[in-house]
Amino acid sequence: MEKQQSFQARTLGKQQSFHSPEKRKSFRLGAMHRQKSFQVGAMDKQQSSWEKRISKYGSIKRGDSPLHLASRAGNLLQVKEILTQGDDGLLKGLISMQNNDGETALYLAAESGHVEVVREILLRSDAQSAALKANNSLDAFHIAAKEGHVDVLKELLSFSPELAMTVGLSNVTTLYTAATQGHTDVVNLLLDSNANLAKIARNNGKTVLHAAARMGHVEVVKSLLTKEPRISFETDRKGQTALHLAVKGQNVDIVMEMVKPDHSIINLKDVKGNTPLHIASRKGRYLQVVQSLLTVEGINVNAINKAGETAVDVSEKNGSEELTAILRDVGAVAAKELENPPSPAKQLKQTVSDIKHDVQSQLQQTRKTGIGVQKIKKRLKKLHVEGLNNAINSSTVVAVLIATIAFAAIFTVPGQYVETKIEGYTLGEAYIANNAEFIIFFVSDSLALFYLPCRGCGPDFYNCYRAESKETYGVCHQ
């Protein structure tokens, strides 16, 4: 009984001690401390997990930010969460931030083809940050073209069409890069946005058509020739067209596509005088390419390069008997078998001689023309002198005749004499001087006598004075 009472007392004491204010306060503090410790531990674990992810992607060495990691992984939710925190200045710096390789978050998203992430980043980007280039000289647009991500390129073109004009090392365009990779859909997209991209050549002169032809991308070649047919005549620093490069491969379809727009390209020579047939014969590995060239209308199978070789010479030098037989079957021969095949030195000498002959002929013709002009000039002067003499003679004769008649008229003055005695007049005295008719006659006769000779000879002497030739003036003066 005593033991039971003692147990109850101890139990009641513990209960009273537990329900006391001091005990309850101590219990709550302990619980809060344990909860805080748990939260800190959870955060430490989360931070440790984040560090493990960073270590996994190598961001500690590469300098990636959380936005870089989320963009590379295509984690749209995390990208949105990062981009919704901070002010505009902070976000602008975060978007423009480049890792150790010079890559931005937009670059990584474009490279991986994450369209939604690219669209989200572009909402907070400007043209300058979108065009930032990595250490490999490629920007987000260029790397997307290289990887063939058409949808990403559409987003970037919608954001800024000028991004399509970006170039990398050696002036390589996005179109050139896409063509070398065989991304036909990307090539078509870029040509639709700006067809002039096809005309931009690399520093070595090679165009996008050179690259596509050499790499054997038939559909890309078709797209380029459809948009820009004349690009097939563009040459690189070696003077070679895209056809020269195409025949080095084994794709017959590309070779035939290249000659479709204009067959004359088949005979174009590079700086060494080699035609596409020379190049194909030198390779000698793909007989079908040579056979396809031989079917092109207008091909010169006996064209001679600057080394004095035809395609047959090149083939024989390489020891390709089968190729040599194919060439000879269509009439091709060696240079020595041609009738007096001119050497390059003789051709140059003949060209210079022809030019010299043409110049001399032109000079002789010019001298003959000058002599003829002088003869015509002298003839005109002679005719001018004769005309002046005739005019002088005619004017003089007319003037003399008029003067003679006028002089004779003075001595045959019409008479009106006094026949009957009139006061103030004597018989036989002329009294016509006061009549108006007589006065008119007298004045007219005087003018005819003195003015007409001067009027007839005056212009002739004036013409003599104005004569250009001293000989003519001398004749007139005489």
ABEGO torsion letter per residue (X at the ends): XAAAAAAAAAAAAAAAAAABAAAAAAAAAAAAAAAAAAAAAAAAAAAAAAAAAAAAAGAAAAGBBAAAAAAAAGBAAAAAAAAABEBAAAAAAAAABBBAAGBBAAAAAAAAGBAAAAAAAAAABBAAAAABBBAAGBBAAAAAAAAGBAAAAAAAAAABAAAAABBBBGGBBAAAAAAAAGBAAAAAAAAAABAAAAABBBAAGBBAAAAAAAAGBAAAAAAAAAABAAAAABBBAAGBBAAAAAAABABAAAAAAAAAABAAAAABBBAAGBBAAAAAAAAGABAAAAAAAAABBGBBAABBBAAGBBAAAAAAAAGBAAAAAAAAAAGBBBAAABBGBBBAAAAAAAAAAAAAAAAAAAAAAAAAAAAAAAAAAAAAAAAAAAAAAAAAAAAAAAAAAAAAAAAAAAABBBBBBBABBBBGBBBGBBAAAABAAAAAAAAAAAAAAAAAAAAAAAAAAAAAAABABAAAAAAAAX
